[in-house]
Amino acid sequence: MDLLHAIKVFGKVVEEASFSKAASALELSTSSVTKTIQNLEDHLRMRLILRTTRKVAVTPEGREYYAQATRIVQDLYEVERSLKGERNVPAGRLQIGVAPVVARLLLVPALSSFQSLFPDIQLEMSIGERPFDVENGEVQCAVTSVAPTSSEVAVDQIGELALVTCAAPQYIDHFGMPHKPSDLRDGHIVVRCAPHERLEGQGLLLDQDGEAVRVPCDCRLMVSDSDVQLAAGLAGLGIVQLHEVAARDHFAAGGLVPLLDAWRPAPQPLYLVSTAAQQASPRVRAFNRWVTELVRDPLAFGRISAGPAPRKLRSEFGNNAPHSLEQVWAGMSTSFMERSALGQASAA
């Protein structure tokens, strides 16, 4: 059995969730794909895929095998590219872990620029408010506010996320406007977001002149997703602490009102996490440099930058280097205006 071919076929079946679609993508017959998977399962002595007349389901063992085997295939491609003298050209599959607010409000709006700069990189983005296991290969790099504890990974703080305390107007109408932290003890309710820690019995963390103040509060709802916390705040279920970039539009629309501005919580660090081995990959280096420059661009997020600005990408990737982010954002704005004008013309 050609094991490398079998791994490629298995990976395509997992990605397409269909034997027939995988066969079509690989220009093989469905029976050939089925036979290859059967041979691979016999070779491994384990079931990788559960087949029914309606769907294809990957077993837990199959998912683990897929994650590890596809990385091996990608590494083989890297070796081949290196031998062919293409070592510094970013290409291939890149798995990244991203915090939801960063994915939704920063990366996705700018992703077309990354794709135009590095068209040979296929991104797979895992979204979560949790630590990503970069060390063991869950993803190849992560953009997260959760600092890993392992000493085996490289952690760079690339920015900060400003936080703001706020509530819906209907909540304030019912419970009153708090003017100082001690007011929160008088019947106010807080909605917390704690994706990776338990915060029962802990209060709302505020800050004044660099001094942290924890105020005991009545927390009747705790969620594990910041978007759900935002929805709870808009519904008037309690006071919430949100990323300012996520709350800004709701302040303008009147759906939320900022509270205790003199006691703003300290900004949340934003980390870029990878390992030394992963940083040897051109595609990982390309993404890390791109996202670092993006985060530090004032047009992108309006956040406080941390650390020195990175070197220009052009010095590392030669003719494959991207434009400056000012050009990228200007191009995106121009493209948006052109599409808007086209839509208005069509409507007319």
DRENDO-1510 file (C-alpha; in Angstrom, 1 decimal, always signed):
<recs>
REC; n; res; u; v; w
REC; 1; MET; +0.0; +0.0; +0.0 .
REC; 2; ASP; +1.2; +3.5; -0.8 .
REC; 3; LEU; +0.8; +5.0; +2.6 .
REC; 4; LEU; +1.4; +8.6; +1.5 .
REC; 5; HIS; -1.3; +8.3; -1.2 .
REC; 6; ALA; -3.7; +6.7; +1.4 .
REC; 7; ILE; -3.1; +9.6; +3.8 .
REC; 8; LYS; -3.9; +12.1; +1.0 .
REC; 9; VAL; -7.1; +10.2; +0.1 .
REC; 10; PHE; -8.2; +9.9; +3.7 .
REC; 11; GLY; -7.5; +13.6; +4.3 .
REC; 12; LYS; -9.7; +14.6; +1.3 .
REC; 13; VAL; -12.5; +12.3; +2.5 .
REC; 14; VAL; -12.4; +14.0; +5.9 .
REC; 15; GLU; -12.3; +17.5; +4.4 .
REC; 16; GLU; -15.1; +16.8; +1.9 .
REC; 17; ALA; -17.2; +14.6; +4.3 .
REC; 18; SER; -18.0; +12.5; +1.3 .
REC; 19; PHE; -16.4; +9.6; -0.6 .
REC; 20; SER; -17.8; +10.7; -3.9 .
REC; 21; LYS; -16.7; +14.4; -3.5 .
REC; 22; ALA; -13.3; +13.3; -2.5 .
REC; 23; ALA; -13.1; +11.0; -5.5 .
REC; 24; SER; -14.1; +13.8; -7.8 .
REC; 25; ALA; -11.6; +16.2; -6.2 .
REC; 26; LEU; -8.8; +13.6; -6.6 .
REC; 27; GLU; -10.0; +12.5; -10.1 .
REC; 28; LEU; -10.4; +8.9; -8.8 .
REC; 29; SER; -13.3; +6.5; -8.8 .
REC; 30; THR; -15.4; +6.3; -5.7 .
REC; 31; SER; -14.7; +2.6; -5.5 .
REC; 32; SER; -10.9; +3.3; -5.6 .
REC; 33; VAL; -11.3; +5.8; -2.7 .
REC; 34; THR; -13.4; +3.4; -0.7 .
REC; 35; LYS; -10.8; +0.6; -1.2 .
REC; 36; THR; -7.9; +2.9; -0.2 .
REC; 37; ILE; -9.7; +3.8; +3.0 .
REC; 38; GLN; -10.4; +0.2; +3.8 .
REC; 39; ASN; -6.7; -0.7; +3.2 .
REC; 40; LEU; -5.6; +2.1; +5.4 .
REC; 41; GLU; -7.9; +1.0; +8.2 .
REC; 42; ASP; -6.7; -2.5; +7.9 .
REC; 43; HIS; -3.1; -1.3; +8.0 .
REC; 44; LEU; -3.8; +0.7; +11.2 .
REC; 45; ARG; -6.1; -1.9; +12.6 .
REC; 46; MET; -8.6; +0.8; +13.6 .
REC; 47; ARG; -11.8; +2.3; +12.2 .
REC; 48; LEU; -11.2; +5.9; +10.9 .
REC; 49; ILE; -14.5; +6.6; +9.2 .
REC; 50; LEU; -18.0; +5.5; +10.0 .
REC; 51; ARG; -20.0; +5.1; +6.8 .
REC; 52; THR; -23.8; +5.2; +6.5 .
REC; 53; THR; -26.1; +5.7; +3.5 .
REC; 54; ARG; -26.5; +9.4; +4.4 .
REC; 55; LYS; -23.3; +10.7; +5.8 .
REC; 56; VAL; -19.6; +10.1; +6.6 .
REC; 57; ALA; -18.6; +10.5; +10.2 .
REC; 58; VAL; -14.9; +10.5; +11.4 .
REC; 59; THR; -14.2; +8.5; +14.5 .
REC; 60; PRO; -12.1; +10.1; +17.4 .
REC; 61; GLU; -9.2; +7.9; +16.3 .
REC; 62; GLY; -9.7; +9.2; +12.7 .
REC; 63; ARG; -9.7; +12.8; +13.8 .
REC; 64; GLU; -6.4; +12.3; +15.7 .
REC; 65; TYR; -4.9; +10.5; +12.8 .
REC; 66; TYR; -6.0; +13.2; +10.4 .
REC; 67; ALA; -4.5; +16.0; +12.5 .
REC; 68; GLN; -1.1; +14.2; +12.8 .
REC; 69; ALA; -0.9; +12.7; +9.4 .
REC; 70; THR; -1.8; +15.8; +7.4 .
REC; 71; ARG; +1.0; +17.7; +9.3 .
REC; 72; ILE; +3.4; +15.0; +8.3 .
REC; 73; VAL; +2.3; +15.3; +4.6 .
REC; 74; GLN; +2.8; +19.1; +4.9 .
REC; 75; ASP; +6.3; +18.6; +6.4 .
REC; 76; LEU; +7.2; +16.4; +3.4 .
REC; 77; TYR; +6.0; +19.1; +1.0 .
REC; 78; GLU; +8.2; +21.5; +2.9 .
REC; 79; VAL; +11.2; +19.2; +2.5 .
REC; 80; GLU; +10.5; +18.8; -1.2 .
REC; 81; ARG; +10.1; +22.6; -1.6 .
REC; 82; SER; +13.4; +23.2; +0.2 .
REC; 83; LEU; +15.3; +20.8; -2.0 .
REC; 84; LYS; +13.8; +22.5; -5.1 .
REC; 85; GLY; +15.1; +25.9; -3.8 .
REC; 86; GLU; +11.6; +27.2; -2.9 .
REC; 87; ARG; +12.2; +27.2; +0.8 .
REC; 88; ASN; +11.5; +30.8; +1.5 .
REC; 89; VAL; +8.2; +30.9; -0.5 .
REC; 90; PRO; +5.3; +30.8; +2.0 .
REC; 91; ALA; +2.9; +28.1; +0.9 .
REC; 92; GLY; +0.8; +25.2; +2.2 .
REC; 93; ARG; -1.8; +24.6; +4.9 .
REC; 94; LEU; -1.7; +26.8; +8.0 .
REC; 95; GLN; -3.7; +26.1; +11.1 .
REC; 96; ILE; -4.2; +29.1; +13.4 .
REC; 97; GLY; -6.1; +29.6; +16.6 .
REC; 98; VAL; -7.7; +33.0; +17.1 .
REC; 99; ALA; -9.8; +34.7; +19.8 .
REC; 100; PRO; -13.3; +35.5; +18.6 .
REC; 101; VAL; -13.2; +39.3; +18.8 .
REC; 102; VAL; -9.8; +39.3; +16.9 .
REC; 103; ALA; -11.2; +37.0; +14.2 .
REC; 104; ARG; -14.4; +38.8; +13.7 .
REC; 105; LEU; -13.3; +42.5; +14.0 .
REC; 106; LEU; -9.7; +42.4; +12.8 .
REC; 107; LEU; -8.5; +39.3; +10.9 .
REC; 108; VAL; -11.5; +38.5; +8.7 .
REC; 109; PRO; -12.0; +42.1; +7.5 .
REC; 110; ALA; -8.3; +42.2; +6.4 .
REC; 111; LEU; -8.0; +38.6; +5.3 .
REC; 112; SER; -8.4; +39.4; +1.6 .
REC; 113; SER; -5.1; +41.3; +1.8 .
REC; 114; PHE; -3.3; +38.3; +3.3 .
REC; 115; GLN; -4.7; +36.0; +0.6 .
REC; 116; SER; -3.6; +38.4; -2.1 .
REC; 117; LEU; -0.1; +38.6; -0.6 .
REC; 118; PHE; +0.3; +34.9; +0.0 .
REC; 119; PRO; -2.1; +33.1; -2.4 .
REC; 120; ASP; -0.4; +29.7; -1.9 .
REC; 121; ILE; -1.2; +29.6; +1.8 .
REC; 122; GLN; -4.5; +27.8; +2.8 .
REC; 123; LEU; -5.7; +29.1; +6.2 .
REC; 124; GLU; -7.6; +27.0; +8.7 .
REC; 125; MET; -8.9; +29.2; +11.5 .
REC; 126; SER; -10.0; +27.7; +14.8 .
REC; 127; ILE; -12.0; +30.2; +16.9 .
REC; 128; GLY; -12.1; +30.0; +20.7 .
REC; 129; GLU; -11.7; +31.9; +24.0 .
REC; 130; ARG; -9.3; +29.3; +25.4 .
REC; 131; PRO; -5.7; +28.4; +25.4 .
REC; 132; PHE; -4.7; +26.7; +22.1 .
REC; 133; ASP; -2.4; +23.7; +22.4 .
REC; 134; VAL; +0.3; +25.0; +20.1 .
REC; 135; GLU; +3.0; +22.9; +21.6 .
REC; 136; ASN; +1.3; +19.6; +20.7 .
REC; 137; GLY; +0.3; +20.7; +17.2 .
REC; 138; GLU; -3.4; +21.6; +17.7 .
REC; 139; VAL; -2.6; +24.7; +15.7 .
REC; 140; GLN; +0.7; +26.1; +14.3 .
REC; 141; CYS; +0.3; +29.5; +15.9 .
REC; 142; ALA; -2.3; +31.4; +17.9 .
REC; 143; VAL; -3.5; +35.0; +18.4 .
REC; 144; THR; -5.0; +34.9; +21.9 .
REC; 145; SER; -5.4; +36.9; +25.1 .
REC; 146; VAL; -4.6; +33.7; +27.1 .
REC; 147; ALA; -0.9; +33.5; +27.8 .
REC; 148; PRO; +0.3; +29.9; +27.8 .
REC; 149; THR; +2.1; +28.5; +30.8 .
REC; 150; SER; +4.5; +26.2; +28.9 .
REC; 151; SER; +8.1; +27.2; +28.6 .
REC; 152; GLU; +8.3; +25.3; +25.3 .
REC; 153; VAL; +6.5; +27.9; +23.2 .
REC; 154; ALA; +7.4; +31.4; +22.1 .
REC; 155; VAL; +5.1; +34.1; +23.3 .
REC; 156; ASP; +5.2; +37.7; +21.9 .
REC; 157; GLN; +2.8; +40.4; +23.1 .
REC; 158; ILE; +1.8; +42.2; +19.9 .
REC; 159; GLY; -0.9; +44.5; +21.3 .
REC; 160; GLU; -3.5; +45.2; +23.9 .
REC; 161; LEU; -7.3; +45.0; +23.8 .
REC; 162; ALA; -9.0; +47.9; +25.7 .
REC; 163; LEU; -11.8; +46.9; +28.0 .
REC; 164; VAL; -14.8; +48.9; +29.0 .
REC; 165; THR; -17.6; +48.4; +31.6 .
REC; 166; CYS; -21.1; +49.1; +30.3 .
REC; 167; ALA; -24.8; +48.2; +30.5 .
REC; 168; ALA; -28.0; +48.6; +28.5 .
REC; 169; PRO; -30.2; +51.7; +29.0 .
REC; 170; GLN; -33.0; +49.5; +30.3 .
REC; 171; TYR; -30.8; +48.0; +32.9 .
REC; 172; ILE; -29.7; +51.5; +34.1 .
REC; 173; ASP; -33.3; +52.6; +34.2 .
REC; 174; HIS; -34.2; +49.7; +36.5 .
REC; 175; PHE; -31.1; +49.5; +38.7 .
REC; 176; GLY; -29.7; +53.1; +38.5 .
REC; 177; MET; -26.4; +54.5; +37.2 .
REC; 178; PRO; -23.3; +53.5; +39.3 .
REC; 179; HIS; -21.0; +56.4; +39.8 .
REC; 180; LYS; -18.2; +54.8; +41.8 .
REC; 181; PRO; -17.1; +51.1; +42.3 .
REC; 182; SER; -18.8; +50.9; +45.8 .
REC; 183; ASP; -22.2; +51.6; +44.1 .
REC; 184; LEU; -21.9; +48.1; +42.5 .
REC; 185; ARG; -22.5; +46.5; +45.9 .
REC; 186; ASP; -26.0; +48.0; +46.1 .
REC; 187; GLY; -28.1; +45.5; +44.2 .
REC; 188; HIS; -26.3; +45.6; +40.8 .
REC; 189; ILE; -26.0; +42.4; +38.7 .
REC; 190; VAL; -23.0; +41.4; +36.6 .
REC; 191; VAL; -22.7; +39.1; +33.6 .
REC; 192; ARG; -19.2; +37.5; +33.5 .
REC; 193; CYS; -17.4; +35.8; +30.7 .
REC; 194; ALA; -15.0; +33.2; +32.0 .
REC; 195; PRO; -14.0; +30.8; +29.2 .
REC; 196; HIS; -11.2; +29.0; +31.0 .
REC; 197; GLU; -11.5; +29.8; +34.7 .
REC; 198; ARG; -14.1; +29.7; +37.4 .
REC; 199; LEU; -14.8; +33.0; +39.0 .
REC; 200; GLU; -17.5; +32.3; +41.6 .
REC; 201; GLY; -17.2; +34.6; +44.5 .
REC; 202; GLN; -14.9; +37.0; +42.7 .
REC; 203; GLY; -16.0; +40.5; +41.9 .
REC; 204; LEU; -15.7; +42.9; +39.0 .
REC; 205; LEU; -12.1; +44.0; +38.4 .
REC; 206; LEU; -11.6; +47.7; +37.9 .
REC; 207; ASP; -8.6; +50.0; +37.8 .
REC; 208; GLN; -7.8; +53.5; +38.8 .
REC; 209; ASP; -4.4; +55.2; +38.3 .
REC; 210; GLY; -2.8; +51.8; +37.8 .
REC; 211; GLU; -4.3; +50.3; +41.0 .
REC; 212; ALA; -6.5; +47.2; +40.6 .
REC; 213; VAL; -9.8; +47.3; +42.5 .
REC; 214; ARG; -11.9; +44.1; +42.8 .
REC; 215; VAL; -15.5; +44.9; +43.8 .
REC; 216; PRO; -17.8; +42.1; +45.1 .
REC; 217; CYS; -20.9; +41.9; +42.8 .
REC; 218; ASP; -23.9; +39.7; +42.3 .
REC; 219; CYS; -23.1; +37.5; +39.3 .
REC; 220; ARG; -26.2; +35.7; +38.2 .
REC; 221; LEU; -25.0; +34.6; +34.8 .
REC; 222; MET; -21.6; +33.4; +33.6 .
REC; 223; VAL; -20.9; +32.5; +30.0 .
REC; 224; SER; -18.0; +31.1; +28.1 .
REC; 225; ASP; -18.3; +33.3; +25.0 .
REC; 226; SER; -17.8; +37.0; +24.7 .
REC; 227; ASP; -20.5; +37.3; +21.9 .
REC; 228; VAL; -23.1; +35.8; +24.3 .
REC; 229; GLN; -21.9; +38.1; +27.0 .
REC; 230; LEU; -22.5; +41.1; +24.7 .
REC; 231; ALA; -26.0; +39.7; +23.8 .
REC; 232; ALA; -26.7; +39.5; +27.6 .
REC; 233; GLY; -25.6; +43.0; +28.1 .
REC; 234; LEU; -27.8; +44.3; +25.2 .
REC; 235; ALA; -30.7; +42.4; +26.7 .
REC; 236; GLY; -30.3; +44.3; +30.0 .
REC; 237; LEU; -29.4; +41.2; +32.0 .
REC; 238; GLY; -26.6; +42.9; +33.8 .
REC; 239; ILE; -23.4; +45.0; +33.7 .
REC; 240; VAL; -20.8; +43.6; +31.4 .
REC; 241; GLN; -17.1; +44.2; +30.7 .
REC; 242; LEU; -16.4; +44.0; +27.0 .
REC; 243; HIS; -13.6; +44.6; +24.5 .
REC; 244; GLU; -14.1; +48.3; +23.6 .
REC; 245; VAL; -13.8; +47.5; +19.9 .
REC; 246; ALA; -16.8; +45.2; +20.2 .
REC; 247; ALA; -18.9; +47.7; +22.2 .
REC; 248; ARG; -18.1; +50.8; +20.2 .
REC; 249; ASP; -20.8; +50.5; +17.6 .
REC; 250; HIS; -23.4; +49.8; +20.4 .
REC; 251; PHE; -22.4; +52.9; +22.2 .
REC; 252; ALA; -23.0; +54.9; +19.1 .
REC; 253; ALA; -26.3; +53.2; +18.5 .
REC; 254; GLY; -27.5; +53.7; +22.1 .
REC; 255; GLY; -27.7; +50.0; +22.8 .
REC; 256; LEU; -25.1; +50.2; +25.5 .
REC; 257; VAL; -23.9; +53.0; +27.9 .
REC; 258; PRO; -20.3; +53.1; +29.2 .
REC; 259; LEU; -20.0; +53.0; +33.0 .
REC; 260; LEU; -17.3; +53.9; +35.6 .
REC; 261; ASP; -15.0; +55.3; +32.9 .
REC; 262; ALA; -12.6; +56.6; +35.5 .
REC; 263; TRP; -12.2; +53.0; +36.7 .
REC; 264; ARG; -11.5; +51.3; +33.4 .
REC; 265; PRO; -10.1; +47.8; +33.7 .
REC; 266; ALA; -6.5; +47.3; +32.6 .
REC; 267; PRO; -6.2; +46.5; +28.9 .
REC; 268; GLN; -6.0; +42.8; +28.0 .
REC; 269; PRO; -2.7; +41.7; +26.4 .
REC; 270; LEU; -2.9; +40.1; +23.0 .
REC; 271; TYR; -0.3; +37.4; +22.4 .
REC; 272; LEU; +1.1; +35.7; +19.4 .
REC; 273; VAL; +2.1; +32.1; +20.3 .
REC; 274; SER; +4.1; +29.5; +18.3 .
REC; 275; THR; +7.1; +27.2; +18.8 .
REC; 276; ALA; +10.6; +27.6; +17.5 .
REC; 277; ALA; +10.1; +24.6; +15.2 .
REC; 278; GLN; +6.9; +26.2; +13.8 .
REC; 279; GLN; +8.6; +29.5; +13.2 .
REC; 280; ALA; +11.0; +27.8; +10.9 .
REC; 281; SER; +8.1; +27.4; +8.4 .
REC; 282; PRO; +7.8; +30.2; +5.9 .
REC; 283; ARG; +4.0; +30.2; +6.0 .
REC; 284; VAL; +4.1; +30.6; +9.8 .
REC; 285; ARG; +6.6; +33.4; +9.6 .
REC; 286; ALA; +4.6; +35.1; +6.9 .
REC; 287; PHE; +1.4; +35.0; +9.0 .
REC; 288; ASN; +3.1; +36.0; +12.2 .
REC; 289; ARG; +4.7; +39.1; +10.6 .
REC; 290; TRP; +1.5; +40.0; +8.8 .
REC; 291; VAL; -0.7; +39.8; +11.8 .
REC; 292; THR; +1.8; +41.6; +14.0 .
REC; 293; GLU; +1.9; +44.6; +11.6 .
REC; 294; LEU; -1.9; +44.5; +11.2 .
REC; 295; VAL; -2.5; +44.6; +15.0 .
REC; 296; ARG; -0.1; +47.5; +15.4 .
REC; 297; ASP; -1.7; +49.5; +12.6 .
REC; 298; PRO; -3.9; +52.3; +14.1 .
REC; 299; LEU; -6.4; +52.1; +11.3 .
REC; 300; ALA; -7.0; +48.4; +12.1 .
REC; 301; PHE; -8.0; +48.3; +15.7 .
REC; 302; GLY; -7.1; +51.6; +17.4 .
REC; 303; ARG; -5.3; +49.7; +20.2 .
REC; 304; ILE; -2.2; +50.4; +22.2 .
REC; 305; SER; +0.8; +48.8; +20.5 .
REC; 306; ALA; +3.3; +46.8; +22.4 .
REC; 307; GLY; +7.0; +46.4; +21.6 .
REC; 308; PRO; +9.0; +47.7; +18.6 .
REC; 309; ALA; +7.5; +47.7; +15.2 .
REC; 310; PRO; +8.4; +44.6; +13.1 .
REC; 311; ARG; +10.9; +44.8; +10.2 .
REC; 312; LYS; +9.3; +45.1; +6.8 .
REC; 313; LEU; +8.1; +41.9; +5.3 .
REC; 314; ARG; +9.8; +42.7; +2.0 .
REC; 315; SER; +13.3; +42.2; +3.5 .
REC; 316; GLU; +12.5; +38.5; +4.2 .
REC; 317; PHE; +10.3; +37.4; +1.3 .
REC; 318; GLY; +11.9; +39.4; -1.5 .
REC; 319; ASN; +9.6; +39.8; -4.5 .
REC; 320; ASN; +6.9; +37.9; -2.7 .
REC; 321; ALA; +6.7; +40.6; +0.0 .
REC; 322; PRO; +3.3; +42.3; +0.8 .
REC; 323; HIS; +2.7; +46.0; +0.5 .
REC; 324; SER; +2.6; +48.2; +3.6 .
REC; 325; LEU; -0.6; +48.0; +5.6 .
REC; 326; GLU; -1.4; +51.6; +4.8 .
REC; 327; GLN; -1.6; +50.5; +1.2 .
REC; 328; VAL; -3.6; +47.4; +2.1 .
REC; 329; TRP; -6.2; +49.3; +4.1 .
REC; 330; ALA; -6.3; +52.1; +1.4 .
REC; 331; GLY; -6.9; +49.4; -1.2 .
REC; 332; MET; -9.6; +47.8; +0.9 .
REC; 333; SER; -11.4; +51.1; +1.4 .
REC; 334; THR; -11.2; +51.9; -2.4 .
REC; 335; SER; -12.5; +48.4; -3.2 .
REC; 336; PHE; -15.4; +48.9; -0.8 .
REC; 337; MET; -16.3; +52.3; -2.2 .
REC; 338; GLU; -16.2; +50.9; -5.7 .
REC; 339; ARG; -18.5; +48.0; -4.8 .
REC; 340; SER; -20.9; +50.5; -3.1 .
REC; 341; ALA; -20.9; +52.7; -6.2 .
REC; 342; LEU; -21.5; +49.8; -8.4 .
REC; 343; GLY; -24.4; +48.6; -6.2 .
REC; 344; GLN; -26.0; +52.1; -6.3 .
REC; 345; ALA; -25.6; +52.2; -10.1 .
REC; 346; SER; -27.2; +48.8; -10.4 .
REC; 347; ALA; -30.1; +49.9; -8.2 .
REC; 348; ALA; -30.6; +53.0; -10.2 .
</recs>
